[in-house]
Amino acid sequence: MVKTLRITLKNGDVVEKNGPIVLADLCKEIGKRLFEDSVAAKVDGKLVDLSKTIEDDATVEFVTVKDPEALSVFRHSSAHVMAQAVKRLFPGTELAIGPAIENGFYYDFNTQGRLNQEVVPQIEEEIKKIIAENLPFKRIEMKKPEALKFFEERQEPLKVELIRDIPDEQVSIYNQGEFWDLCTGPHLPSTGKIKAFKLLNVAGAYWRGDEKRPMLQRLYGTTFPSKQELDDHLKQLEEAAKRDHRKLGKELDLFSIQDLTGPGLILWHPKGAMIRKIIEDYWRDEHIARNYNLVYTPHIARVDLWKTSGHWDFYQENMYKPIEVEEQQFMLKPMNCPFHILIYKTKKRSYRELPLRYSELGTVYRYERSGVLHGLMRVRGFTQDDAHIFCTPEQLPTEVENCVNFALDLLGKFGFTQFSITLSTGPFPSAAWTRLGKGVSKKELYKKVLGETSDPAGLKEIEALSYDEIVDKFYAHKKNEFAGERKEWEHAEEVLVDVLRKVVVPRGIEPEVDIIGAAFYGPKIDIKVKDAIGREWQCSTIQFDFNLPRRFDVKYVAQDGQEKLVYMVHRALLGSFERFFGCLIEHYGGAFPLWLAPVQARILPISEKHLDYANQVEKEIRKAGYRIETDLRNEKIGAKIRDAQIEKIPYMLIVGDKEAESKTVSVRDRKDGDLGAMNIADLVEKLHIRGDA
């Protein structure tokens, strides 16, 4: 019996078709251009292959090359094509995994060390051949035992291991030509759809991220729907390489990481330390002005503290082993929060004292595997600009609003003007996403809170439920996995939404909502900055905590005389100082604005006979409060200018016979070049104006 299907399209039109129907055929019927541009489809919100057959009523949206989801499909398919090329060139290669990532894709191989940068051009040529073959991507469903046998026969032990860990009884496999891979998809219709790709580099990676497992070779690449997009991305990568904080950190003598101290531990050199001091001074002054209390806490504490906080049970793999001292165990701190709570609890607090805001530049230590360490961005010891706010429920809106404004003001001071903001909701979402104009279908919500289902009976059940009923079902199943009561989560999320609508939306920023994306202890707001070449960096987090106040019994005496649990907000504005410094280096390409530059001006005497006058100039400008030094080397003036330019000194002050006689300096700007002669008073005024910018 033929079944008539009702297909709801993206524009709201409903078409009726005799089912079952293949999505590619439906796409062709709608329009030839749409079919040519489409790479995949979304059925009831789920991304699928165009080769998928639909048998029931559904909402269908075709994903074209212009849609953001298309990139992940291009990249995942390109990873498979790259793996096929490697298998052709290096028979016996064992396949691991090959996902799409933010700016491209990679694939991990066991090739017994045969991959290196020299063979990358060969692999690229083979990829071009596979693209020209226009091989269709085919999805095959297999029972788990059948799939195990299939990959065992193909001598793919890593795939066999992965299949054994899959809980489902059925797995999906993709094929193009002679190549087979375990994969959930979706993929492009064929290899010929890939238009522009580039392989980037070869690196090492432990199998499944475990340093006790074999070291594999990871080949990175990137791909885009058009050559122009690829060229633009490669230019950005080239610019990013010039701005790499590790390269500039060495060239500008800002910091180092050395074997004797150990990986992930930063040595701040004098110039880097000067920039850090400037940031810290500004940070402290701003906090004091906004009525924060500065505190200092130890670097270690007894294990008992971390057992009370829960870190011992839930975070131990990121902590260093205990230190034995006088038959007591101590641990390096991974967090500052418990110390701030202990300060709060030194006496009984009244509602009249609240809010209390404790802030600290606290250095913490977390165990990170050596394979993930990356310059200043991923380290083992770092200083966090932590603050914890203890307040009443009534004070919450004002405190969160102040935090968001403070974060945007502070980041703006460092030259960041573009932001992206995400609200991560908890397990009991009221209407937080709706109030931010972020719609979500019942099926999407159900998938988020209870897991995906393709069972027709289950799908009908979803449609019959209201949003609140879906959330109620989740609460009934998962409530013990989250700290705090439902009403507290709902109140906190309503506060966050109201603040975003009041503070963020008027600035032209559209917040994103990550449904059920919050940690178990509370909802949060994350703020990312966009740097000078368009990359995003995570900086500020404003995080509720319903866990620690209960674990430490943190209370205040309310107006009615009853003791009540305090509301606690974790808040970091710059995040890790090390990571933020790396971000600043790359944002400015090492050419820091005048107020942040470790050396704001350098005096360049033309010859040794001008040193006395150079010293006089240095004293006058230093007395005015500016960071200045004199180049005392016996070098030609051209070499001194070139070196100062390389070191990105904002101003070069050249002094010779003419300048000494007229009591002036010839000023050179690192960007604008020669500015002519100035007397010292005019120069100081210029520095003052520029330094405040």
Phi, psi and omega per residue, in radians:
M1 nan 2.245 -3.132
V2 -1.317 2.326 -3.135
K3 -1.858 2.284 3.107
T4 -1.526 2.160 -3.133
L5 -1.756 2.464 3.026
R6 -1.790 1.976 -3.104
I7 -1.869 2.051 3.093
T8 -1.635 2.098 -3.098
L9 -1.550 3.015 -3.064
K10 -1.032 -0.651 -3.110
N11 -1.414 0.048 3.121
G12 1.680 -0.221 3.101
D13 -1.122 2.538 3.085
V14 -2.016 2.179 3.087
V15 -2.006 2.548 3.113
E16 -1.903 2.276 -3.110
K17 -2.372 2.603 3.018
N18 -1.282 2.208 -3.087
G19 -1.761 2.904 -0.058
P20 -1.314 2.839 -3.114
I21 -2.436 2.426 3.096
V22 -1.420 2.376 -3.078
L23 -1.015 -0.678 -3.139
A24 -1.073 -0.692 3.124
D25 -1.166 -0.706 3.102
L26 -1.092 -0.722 -3.129
C27 -1.102 -0.755 3.115
K28 -1.052 -0.734 -3.114
E29 -1.125 -0.620 -3.118
I30 -1.224 -0.711 3.133
G31 3.119 2.419 -3.125
K32 -1.099 -0.746 -3.123
R33 -1.134 -0.714 3.111
L34 -1.068 -0.738 -3.126
F35 -1.121 -0.733 -3.125
E36 -1.136 -0.591 -3.085
D37 -1.521 -0.286 -3.026
S38 -1.418 2.453 3.127
V39 -2.055 -0.330 -3.131
A40 -2.896 -2.983 3.109
A41 -2.571 2.813 2.999
K42 -2.013 2.136 3.099
V43 -1.947 2.010 -3.059
D44 0.912 0.690 3.062
G45 1.525 -0.127 -3.101
K46 -1.757 2.303 -3.133
L47 -1.302 2.213 -3.084
V48 -2.429 2.930 3.065
D49 -1.224 2.676 3.031
L50 -1.195 -0.320 3.132
S51 -1.407 -0.053 -3.100
K52 -1.205 2.465 3.069
T53 -1.733 2.283 3.075
I54 -1.866 2.427 -3.037
E55 -2.077 -0.124 -3.117
D56 -2.291 2.923 3.057
D57 -0.938 2.488 -3.084
A58 -2.776 2.798 2.952
T59 -1.689 2.164 -3.046
V60 -2.132 2.307 3.062
E61 -2.290 2.119 3.135
F62 -1.458 2.317 -3.097
V63 -1.661 2.026 -3.130
T64 -1.772 3.035 -3.098
V65 -1.059 -0.326 -3.122
K66 -1.501 -0.238 -3.096
D67 -1.440 2.532 -3.107
P68 -1.062 -0.549 -3.122
E69 -1.171 -0.369 -3.089
A70 -1.074 -0.615 -3.086
L71 -1.027 -0.751 -3.119
S72 -1.132 -0.605 3.113
V73 -1.187 -0.810 3.090
F74 -1.000 -0.787 -3.039
R75 -1.240 -0.726 3.126
H76 -1.132 -0.739 3.111
S77 -1.123 -0.686 3.126
S78 -1.117 -0.609 3.093
A79 -1.080 -0.703 3.110
H80 -1.152 -0.721 3.130
V81 -1.126 -0.728 3.107
M82 -1.080 -0.740 3.128
A83 -1.117 -0.669 3.099
Q84 -1.090 -0.729 3.122
A85 -1.103 -0.746 3.133
V86 -1.112 -0.742 3.131
K87 -1.100 -0.645 3.115
R88 -1.157 -0.748 -3.061
L89 -1.387 -0.530 -3.072
F90 -2.236 1.353 3.133
P91 -0.971 2.516 -3.101
G92 1.609 -0.104 3.079
T93 -1.088 2.340 3.081
E94 -1.697 2.336 -3.122
L95 -1.513 2.437 3.034
A96 -1.926 -1.773 3.130
I97 -2.304 2.725 -3.110
G98 -2.582 1.367 -3.090
P99 -1.552 2.846 2.879
A100 -1.357 2.482 3.080
I101 -2.210 -3.093 -2.953
E102 -0.933 -0.818 -3.066
N103 -2.055 0.387 -3.126
G104 2.907 -2.321 -3.120
F105 -2.794 2.924 2.983
Y106 -2.601 2.908 2.998
Y107 -2.477 2.384 3.100
D108 -1.715 2.327 -3.101
F109 -2.273 2.626 2.866
N110 -1.820 1.701 -3.104
T111 -2.013 0.284 -3.109
Q112 0.951 0.681 3.017
G113 1.357 0.308 -3.076
R114 -1.502 -0.107 3.129
L115 -1.617 2.334 3.015
N116 -2.753 3.082 -3.074
Q117 -1.110 -0.463 -3.104
E118 -1.170 -0.533 -3.088
V119 -1.595 -0.088 -3.120
V120 -1.009 -0.775 3.107
P121 -1.029 -0.640 3.102
Q122 -1.087 -0.755 -3.129
I123 -1.132 -0.697 3.112
E124 -1.078 -0.711 3.119
E125 -1.119 -0.683 3.128
E126 -1.186 -0.635 3.085
I127 -1.065 -0.731 3.130
K128 -1.047 -0.671 3.111
K129 -1.127 -0.747 -3.119
I130 -1.147 -0.673 3.089
I131 -1.102 -0.750 -3.136
A132 -1.128 -0.506 3.117
E133 -1.224 -0.311 3.073
N134 0.897 0.881 -3.090
L135 -1.299 2.301 3.110
P136 -1.261 2.476 2.988
F137 -1.471 2.154 -3.121
K138 -2.064 2.335 3.115
R139 -1.728 2.281 3.127
I140 -2.217 2.277 3.064
E141 -1.619 2.342 3.126
M142 -2.324 2.556 2.964
K143 -1.165 2.596 -3.058
K144 -0.976 -0.822 3.130
P145 -1.061 -0.657 3.121
E146 -1.134 -0.734 3.135
A147 -1.148 -0.685 3.102
L148 -1.044 -0.823 -3.140
K149 -1.108 -0.713 -3.109
F150 -1.028 -0.842 -3.085
F151 -1.382 -0.462 3.021
E152 -1.106 -0.755 3.127
E153 -1.152 -0.511 3.119
R154 -1.520 0.086 3.101
Q155 0.971 0.949 3.085
E156 -2.093 1.337 -3.054
P157 -1.092 -0.547 -3.131
L158 -1.228 -0.668 3.072
K159 -1.144 -0.688 3.119
V160 -1.046 -0.753 3.122
E161 -1.076 -0.744 3.132
L162 -1.101 -0.751 -3.118
I163 -1.093 -0.712 3.141
R164 -1.045 -0.506 -3.110
D165 -1.513 -0.119 3.138
I166 -1.371 2.184 -3.093
P167 -1.288 -0.424 -3.083
D168 -1.243 2.716 3.125
E169 -1.474 -0.198 -3.132
Q170 -2.293 2.457 -3.132
V171 -2.218 2.828 3.116
S172 -1.926 2.471 -3.136
I173 -2.246 2.477 3.100
Y174 -1.983 2.558 -3.122
N175 -2.322 2.404 2.874
Q176 -2.443 2.075 -3.073
G177 1.072 -2.232 3.139
E178 -1.500 -0.005 -3.006
F179 -1.690 2.352 3.110
W180 -2.261 2.469 -3.134
D181 -2.614 2.507 3.007
L182 -1.291 2.185 -3.021
C183 -2.915 2.571 3.075
T184 -1.608 -0.222 3.128
G185 1.264 -2.861 -0.060
P186 -1.420 3.019 3.140
H187 -2.312 2.960 3.061
L188 -1.108 2.813 3.072
P189 -1.058 -0.626 -3.129
S190 -2.759 2.881 -3.127
T191 -1.134 -0.450 -3.119
G192 -1.156 -0.232 3.120
K193 -1.270 -0.314 -3.121
I194 -1.334 2.107 -3.031
K195 -1.878 -0.592 -3.030
A196 -2.528 2.113 -3.133
F197 -2.507 2.862 3.074
K198 -2.727 2.255 3.024
L199 -1.488 2.463 -2.963
L200 -1.877 -1.098 -3.061
N201 -2.758 2.879 3.108
V202 -1.934 2.378 3.122
A203 -2.449 3.017 3.072
G204 -1.735 2.630 3.101
A205 -2.694 2.293 3.091
Y206 -1.249 2.486 3.095
W207 -1.058 2.119 -3.138
R208 1.050 0.476 3.064
G209 1.203 0.271 -3.076
D210 -1.861 2.036 -3.080
E211 -1.161 -0.173 3.083
K212 -1.539 -0.143 -3.137
R213 -1.684 2.989 -3.087
P214 -1.045 2.571 3.023
M215 -1.461 2.131 3.130
L216 -1.776 2.994 3.059
Q217 -1.857 2.253 -3.094
R218 -1.908 2.141 3.125
L219 -1.879 2.105 -3.118
Y220 -1.693 2.584 3.039
G221 -2.670 3.063 3.062
T222 -2.530 2.750 -3.135
T223 -2.660 2.651 3.134
F224 -2.477 2.789 3.132
P225 -1.115 -0.385 -3.121
S226 -2.416 2.734 3.136
K227 -1.123 -0.621 -3.132
Q228 -1.090 -0.755 3.119
E229 -1.116 -0.690 3.104
L230 -1.121 -0.802 3.139
D231 -1.039 -0.735 3.129
D232 -1.085 -0.719 -3.136
H233 -1.168 -0.732 -3.134
L234 -1.138 -0.603 3.051
K235 -1.123 -0.699 3.114
Q236 -1.127 -0.705 3.099
L237 -1.085 -0.677 3.111
E238 -1.121 -0.739 3.106
E239 -1.172 -0.680 3.119
A240 -1.099 -0.654 3.124
A241 -1.113 -0.673 3.097
K242 -1.131 -0.567 -3.071
R243 -1.620 0.001 -3.072
D244 -0.877 2.136 -3.041
H245 -1.129 -0.468 3.116
R246 -1.199 -0.740 3.112
K247 -1.159 -0.879 -3.110
L248 -1.198 -0.583 3.115
G249 -1.037 -0.637 3.111
K250 -1.343 -0.804 -3.102
E251 -1.092 -0.676 -3.089
L252 -1.648 0.064 3.074
D253 1.025 0.889 -3.078
L254 -1.723 -0.705 -3.105
F255 -2.792 2.940 3.031
S256 -2.619 2.799 3.016
I257 -2.200 2.119 -2.976
Q258 -2.148 2.649 -3.073
D259 -1.044 -0.681 -3.071
L260 -1.175 -0.512 3.074
T261 -1.494 -0.558 3.103
G262 1.967 2.703 -3.122
P263 -1.155 2.533 3.075
G264 1.387 0.173 -3.140
L265 -2.099 2.158 -2.934
I266 -1.703 2.329 2.960
L267 -1.777 2.026 3.133
W268 -1.517 2.022 3.099
H269 -1.346 2.927 -3.049
P270 -0.892 -0.756 -3.108
K271 -1.219 -0.726 3.080
G272 -1.126 -0.694 3.133
A273 -1.140 -0.594 3.111
M274 -1.143 -0.759 3.110
I275 -1.088 -0.735 3.119
R276 -1.056 -0.742 3.126
K277 -1.058 -0.744 -3.138
I278 -1.061 -0.785 3.138
I279 -1.114 -0.800 -3.112
E280 -1.095 -0.762 -3.140
D281 -1.060 -0.804 3.125
Y282 -1.098 -0.764 3.134
W283 -1.019 -0.838 -3.122
R284 -1.133 -0.782 -3.130
D285 -1.038 -0.741 3.141
E286 -1.153 -0.665 3.132
H287 -1.186 -0.733 3.115
I288 -1.108 -0.717 3.130
A289 -1.098 -0.481 -3.115
R290 -1.749 0.345 2.993
N291 1.182 0.656 2.963
Y292 -1.615 2.634 3.038
N293 -1.748 2.182 3.101
L294 -1.405 2.393 3.095
V295 -2.328 2.820 3.025
Y296 -2.256 2.453 -3.126
T297 -2.352 2.783 -3.071
P298 -1.186 2.896 3.104
H299 -1.535 -0.274 3.121
I300 -2.326 2.842 3.062
A301 -2.726 2.829 3.120
R302 -1.069 2.596 3.135
V303 -0.966 -0.558 -3.109
D304 -0.975 -0.632 -3.138
L305 -1.091 -0.740 -3.097
W306 -1.316 -0.402 3.020
K307 -1.258 -0.716 3.112
T308 -1.136 -0.721 -3.101
S309 -1.263 -0.361 -3.105
G310 1.707 -0.161 -3.126
H311 -1.114 -0.592 -3.140
W312 -1.048 -0.675 -3.105
D313 -1.478 -0.660 -2.954
F314 -1.913 -0.183 -3.009
Y315 -2.293 0.176 -2.961
Q316 -1.088 -0.539 -3.113
E317 -1.177 -0.292 3.093
N318 -1.767 0.113 -3.129
M319 -1.912 2.717 3.077
Y320 -1.418 2.775 -3.082
K321 -1.153 2.672 -3.115
P322 -1.062 2.639 3.058
I323 -1.838 2.240 -3.122
E324 -1.535 2.104 3.112
V325 -2.382 2.019 3.114
E326 0.872 0.843 3.086
E327 1.108 0.333 3.019
Q328 -2.134 2.610 -3.123
Q329 -1.781 2.293 3.100
F330 -2.119 2.721 3.095
M331 -2.356 2.518 2.999
L332 -1.084 2.434 -3.038
K333 -1.364 2.325 3.012
P334 -1.624 -0.260 -3.074
M335 -2.507 2.728 3.075
N336 -1.668 -0.324 -2.960
C337 -0.915 -0.870 -3.064
P338 -1.039 -0.575 3.135
F339 -1.144 -0.720 -3.139
H340 -1.146 -0.625 3.090
I341 -1.126 -0.733 3.135
L342 -1.092 -0.660 3.083
I343 -1.114 -0.761 3.107
Y344 -1.023 -0.680 -3.011
K345 -1.477 0.119 3.139
T346 -1.174 -0.265 3.053
K347 -2.714 2.880 3.115
K348 -1.238 2.361 -3.074
R349 -1.918 2.423 3.073
S350 -1.722 2.744 3.071
Y351 -1.024 -0.430 -3.135
R352 -1.175 -0.438 -3.137
E353 -1.436 -0.286 -3.037
L354 -1.560 2.622 0.070
P355 -1.391 2.588 2.995
L356 -1.894 2.278 -3.090
R357 -2.136 1.919 3.096
Y358 -1.794 2.264 3.136
S359 -2.261 2.595 -3.062
E360 -2.711 2.446 2.896
L361 -1.599 1.464 -2.994
G362 -1.770 2.219 3.123
T363 -1.465 2.240 -3.121
V364 -2.156 2.855 -3.060
Y365 -2.313 2.175 -3.141
R366 -2.305 2.409 3.135
Y367 -1.356 2.044 3.047
E368 -2.060 2.374 3.097
R369 -1.074 2.532 -3.057
S370 -1.031 -0.523 -3.099
G371 -1.181 -0.335 -3.114
V372 -1.807 -0.092 3.127
L373 -1.150 2.465 -3.061
H374 -2.659 1.651 3.084
G375 0.863 -2.242 3.091
L376 -1.489 -0.230 -2.981
M377 -1.375 -0.550 3.132
R378 -2.406 1.884 -3.007
V379 -2.307 3.090 3.135
R380 -1.802 -0.387 3.064
G381 -2.291 2.176 -3.113
F382 -2.614 2.755 -3.134
T383 -1.776 2.170 -3.086
Q384 -1.846 2.384 3.100
D385 -1.537 1.318 -3.048
D386 -1.453 2.593 2.908
A387 -2.599 2.578 3.085
H388 -2.274 2.255 -3.096
I389 -1.927 2.184 3.097
F390 -1.862 2.091 -3.047
C391 -2.604 3.062 3.068
T392 -1.590 2.847 3.094
P393 -0.987 -0.614 -3.108
E394 -1.207 -0.507 -3.111
Q395 -1.462 -0.211 -3.023
L396 -0.964 -0.871 -3.091
P397 -0.985 -0.789 -3.127
T398 -1.130 -0.724 -3.105
E399 -1.143 -0.759 3.140
V400 -1.161 -0.738 3.108
E401 -1.035 -0.751 3.117
N402 -1.095 -0.683 3.140
C403 -1.109 -0.795 -3.116
V404 -1.132 -0.793 3.105
N405 -1.072 -0.745 3.139
F406 -1.059 -0.798 -3.131
A407 -1.045 -0.848 -3.103
L408 -1.161 -0.660 3.096
D409 -1.132 -0.778 -3.083
L410 -1.149 -0.815 3.134
L411 -1.136 -0.612 3.091
G412 -1.088 -0.634 3.124
K413 -1.051 -0.550 -3.112
F414 -1.588 0.216 2.986
G415 1.664 0.185 3.124
F416 -1.705 2.233 -3.078
T417 -2.130 -0.211 -3.137
Q418 -2.018 2.307 -3.045
F419 -2.333 2.637 2.888
S420 -2.176 2.433 -3.001
I421 -2.255 2.349 -3.124
T422 -2.178 2.315 3.000
L423 -1.734 2.110 3.078
S424 -1.758 2.014 -3.091
T425 -1.586 2.921 -3.103
G426 -1.715 -2.796 -3.071
P427 -1.410 -0.130 -3.077
F428 -2.142 0.925 -3.039
P429 -1.138 2.183 3.079
S430 -1.351 -1.657 3.076
A431 -2.344 0.596 -3.031
A432 -0.988 -0.852 -3.089
W433 -1.193 -0.629 -3.130
T434 -1.119 -0.707 -3.106
R435 -1.226 -0.261 3.033
L436 -1.722 0.179 3.108
G437 1.330 0.352 3.142
K438 -1.827 1.765 -3.134
G439 -1.293 2.688 3.065
V440 -2.579 2.302 3.136
S441 -1.320 2.825 3.111
K442 -1.061 -0.654 -3.123
K443 -1.163 -0.689 3.095
E444 -1.105 -0.782 -3.132
L445 -1.119 -0.771 -3.135
Y446 -1.041 -0.754 3.129
K447 -1.067 -0.716 -3.127
K448 -1.131 -0.760 -2.966
V449 -1.653 -0.442 -3.066
L450 -2.264 -0.049 3.134
G451 1.710 2.701 -3.073
E452 -1.275 2.547 3.038
T453 -2.407 2.423 3.045
S454 -1.945 0.030 3.132
D455 -1.166 2.133 -3.102
P456 -0.973 -0.681 3.119
A457 -1.124 -0.696 3.121
G458 -1.143 -0.688 3.132
L459 -1.127 -0.700 3.096
K460 -1.129 -0.654 3.115
E461 -1.088 -0.698 3.137
I462 -1.054 -0.845 -3.111
E463 -1.046 -0.513 -3.122
A464 -1.378 -0.267 -3.102
L465 -1.551 2.627 2.975
S466 -1.486 2.921 3.095
Y467 -1.011 -0.811 -3.122
D468 -1.080 -0.630 -3.135
E469 -1.189 -0.641 3.075
I470 -1.095 -0.773 3.121
V471 -1.132 -0.679 3.105
D472 -1.060 -0.709 3.123
K473 -1.106 -0.702 3.119
F474 -1.124 -0.793 -3.109
Y475 -1.038 -0.705 -3.125
A476 -1.109 -0.586 -3.092
H477 -1.531 -0.565 -2.900
K478 -2.080 0.049 -2.962
K479 -1.025 -0.511 -3.110
N480 -1.334 -0.148 -3.129
E481 -1.587 -0.027 -3.093
F482 -2.267 2.468 3.093
A483 -1.357 2.694 3.059
G484 1.496 2.851 3.126
E485 -1.623 2.770 -3.111
R486 -1.006 -0.749 -3.103
K487 -1.101 -0.569 3.115
E488 -1.197 -0.762 3.102
W489 -1.062 -0.799 -3.110
E490 -1.106 -0.718 3.124
H491 -1.117 -0.792 -3.115
A492 -1.088 -0.756 -3.125
E493 -1.182 -0.644 3.084
E494 -1.086 -0.684 3.112
V495 -1.104 -0.816 -3.128
L496 -1.077 -0.747 3.134
V497 -1.098 -0.801 -3.134
D498 -1.045 -0.714 3.138
V499 -1.153 -0.754 3.128
L500 -1.082 -0.719 3.131
R501 -1.179 -0.579 -3.083
K502 -1.441 -0.679 -2.987
V503 -1.792 -0.743 -2.950
V504 -1.559 -0.865 -3.085
V505 -1.013 -0.748 3.108
P506 -1.080 -0.336 3.089
R507 -1.450 0.014 -3.136
G508 1.469 0.281 3.124
I509 -1.755 2.199 3.112
E510 -1.676 1.863 -3.121
P511 -1.166 2.547 2.994
E512 -1.647 2.763 3.110
V513 -2.166 2.152 3.078
D514 -1.789 1.652 -3.070
I515 -1.188 2.284 -3.078
I516 1.021 0.536 -3.130
G517 -1.694 -0.047 -3.104
A518 -1.337 2.751 2.998
A519 -1.204 2.933 -3.062
F520 -1.131 -0.287 -3.018
Y521 -1.767 -0.025 3.065
G522 2.786 2.755 3.084
P523 -1.302 2.889 -3.072
K524 -2.706 2.871 2.982
I525 -2.031 2.268 3.045
D526 -1.976 2.409 3.123
I527 -2.092 2.156 3.050
K528 -1.904 2.568 3.059
V529 -1.859 2.656 3.057
K530 -1.849 2.225 -3.058
D531 -1.517 -3.018 -3.004
A532 -1.094 -0.397 3.135
I533 -1.991 0.368 2.951
G534 1.563 0.097 3.126
R535 -1.497 2.603 -3.137
E536 -1.740 2.478 3.117
W537 -2.285 2.290 3.073
Q538 -1.290 2.236 3.105
C539 -2.186 -1.358 -2.957
S540 -1.527 2.509 3.014
T541 -2.381 2.313 3.056
I542 -2.107 1.910 -2.867
Q543 -2.192 2.203 3.007
F544 -1.344 2.702 3.077
D545 -2.434 1.934 3.062
F546 -1.700 0.026 -3.046
N547 -1.635 -1.044 -3.039
L548 -1.071 -0.703 3.095
P549 -0.991 -0.599 3.109
R550 -1.321 -0.736 -3.105
R551 -1.129 -0.609 -3.127
F552 -1.750 0.000 -3.128
D553 0.953 0.989 -3.079
V554 -1.545 1.977 -3.013
K555 -2.296 2.957 2.997
Y556 -2.450 2.781 3.091
V557 -1.579 2.023 -3.094
A558 -1.360 3.065 -3.126
Q559 -1.041 -0.518 -3.134
D560 -1.465 0.100 3.108
G561 1.492 -0.059 -3.129
Q562 -1.566 2.548 3.048
E563 -1.423 2.297 -3.130
K564 -2.305 2.651 3.095
L565 -1.140 2.363 3.139
V566 -1.326 2.676 2.953
Y567 -1.546 2.301 -3.062
M568 -2.114 2.289 3.115
V569 -2.099 2.114 2.962
H570 -1.446 2.561 -3.079
R571 -2.723 2.085 3.012
A572 -2.164 2.255 -3.069
L573 -1.693 -0.792 3.090
L574 -1.681 -0.301 -3.090
G575 1.390 -2.404 3.071
S576 -1.268 2.255 3.112
F577 -1.071 -0.679 -3.141
E578 -1.084 -0.852 -3.111
R579 -1.145 -0.701 3.139
F580 -1.135 -0.662 3.106
F581 -1.117 -0.747 3.071
G582 -1.047 -0.711 3.101
C583 -1.098 -0.758 3.112
L584 -1.083 -0.760 3.142
I585 -1.002 -0.800 -3.082
E586 -1.309 -0.602 3.109
H587 -1.071 -0.794 -3.102
Y588 -1.624 -0.047 -3.079
G589 1.065 0.487 -3.127
G590 1.463 -0.204 -3.140
A591 -1.598 1.370 -3.050
F592 -1.175 2.594 3.044
P593 -1.083 2.812 -2.999
L594 -0.927 -0.742 -3.040
W595 -1.198 -0.371 3.138
L596 -1.762 -0.274 -3.045
A597 -1.087 2.278 -3.134
P598 -1.123 -0.620 3.000
V599 -2.107 2.025 -3.059
Q600 -1.476 -0.490 3.121
A601 -2.655 2.598 3.088
R602 -2.251 2.287 3.113
I603 -1.515 2.292 -3.095
L604 -2.067 1.648 3.097
P605 -1.214 2.402 -3.132
I606 -1.195 -0.621 3.082
S607 -2.606 3.049 -3.092
E608 -1.094 -0.488 -3.110
K609 -1.210 -0.176 3.138
H610 -1.757 0.142 -3.091
L611 -1.161 -0.672 -3.130
D612 -1.052 -0.794 3.135
Y613 -1.171 -0.657 3.102
A614 -1.043 -0.713 3.122
N615 -1.119 -0.690 3.103
Q616 -1.076 -0.778 3.139
V617 -1.088 -0.763 -3.125
E618 -1.063 -0.759 -3.128
K619 -1.083 -0.750 -3.107
E620 -1.134 -0.772 -3.103
I621 -1.268 -0.663 3.090
R622 -1.118 -0.656 3.111
K623 -1.093 -0.518 3.120
A624 -1.357 -0.088 3.032
G625 1.773 0.326 -3.101
Y626 -1.910 2.658 -3.093
R627 -1.541 1.920 -3.011
I628 -2.427 2.628 3.086
E629 -2.525 2.882 -3.131
T630 -2.026 2.341 3.077
D631 -1.429 1.830 -3.037
L632 -1.599 0.032 -3.069
R633 -1.189 2.617 3.086
N634 -1.536 1.196 -3.114
E635 -2.140 2.818 3.068
K636 -1.196 2.660 -3.064
I637 -1.087 -0.574 3.118
G638 -1.085 -0.709 3.128
A639 -1.180 -0.676 3.136
K640 -1.136 -0.723 3.119
I641 -1.124 -0.778 -3.122
R642 -1.059 -0.769 -3.118
D643 -1.159 -0.694 3.106
A644 -1.134 -0.626 3.111
Q645 -1.151 -0.766 3.121
I646 -1.089 -0.658 -3.137
E647 -1.414 0.018 3.046
K648 1.030 0.710 3.051
I649 -1.246 2.231 -3.077
P650 -1.010 -0.794 -3.098
Y651 -2.255 2.403 3.032
M652 -1.983 2.227 -3.074
L653 -1.982 1.843 -3.064
I654 -1.584 2.285 3.135
V655 -2.244 2.301 3.100
G656 -2.496 -2.753 -3.106
D657 -1.050 -0.841 -3.077
K658 -1.074 -0.761 -3.097
E659 -1.217 -0.691 -3.136
A660 -1.127 -0.657 -3.126
E661 -1.228 -0.697 -3.082
S662 -1.626 0.024 -3.111
K663 0.979 0.841 3.111
T664 -2.275 -3.128 2.982
V665 -2.368 2.569 3.012
S666 -1.561 2.052 -2.994
V667 -1.682 2.329 3.077
R668 -2.189 2.202 3.119
D669 -1.612 2.400 -3.088
R670 -1.084 -0.419 -3.109
K671 -1.786 -0.800 -3.015
D672 -1.645 -0.087 3.101
G673 1.381 -2.560 -3.022
D674 -1.186 2.171 3.112
L675 -1.865 0.001 3.127
G676 1.557 -3.042 -3.095
A677 -1.484 2.513 3.081
M678 -2.460 2.578 2.962
N679 -1.406 2.933 -3.003
I680 -1.118 -0.690 -3.111
A681 -1.089 -0.763 3.127
D682 -1.154 -0.659 3.121
L683 -1.126 -0.778 3.131
V684 -1.073 -0.691 3.108
E685 -1.112 -0.700 3.112
K686 -1.122 -0.757 3.099
L687 -1.077 -0.681 -3.129
H688 -1.117 -0.810 -3.132
I689 -1.150 -0.804 -3.111
R690 -1.172 -0.637 -3.093
G691 -1.197 -0.439 3.136
D692 -1.497 -0.173 -3.053
A693 -1.243 nan nan
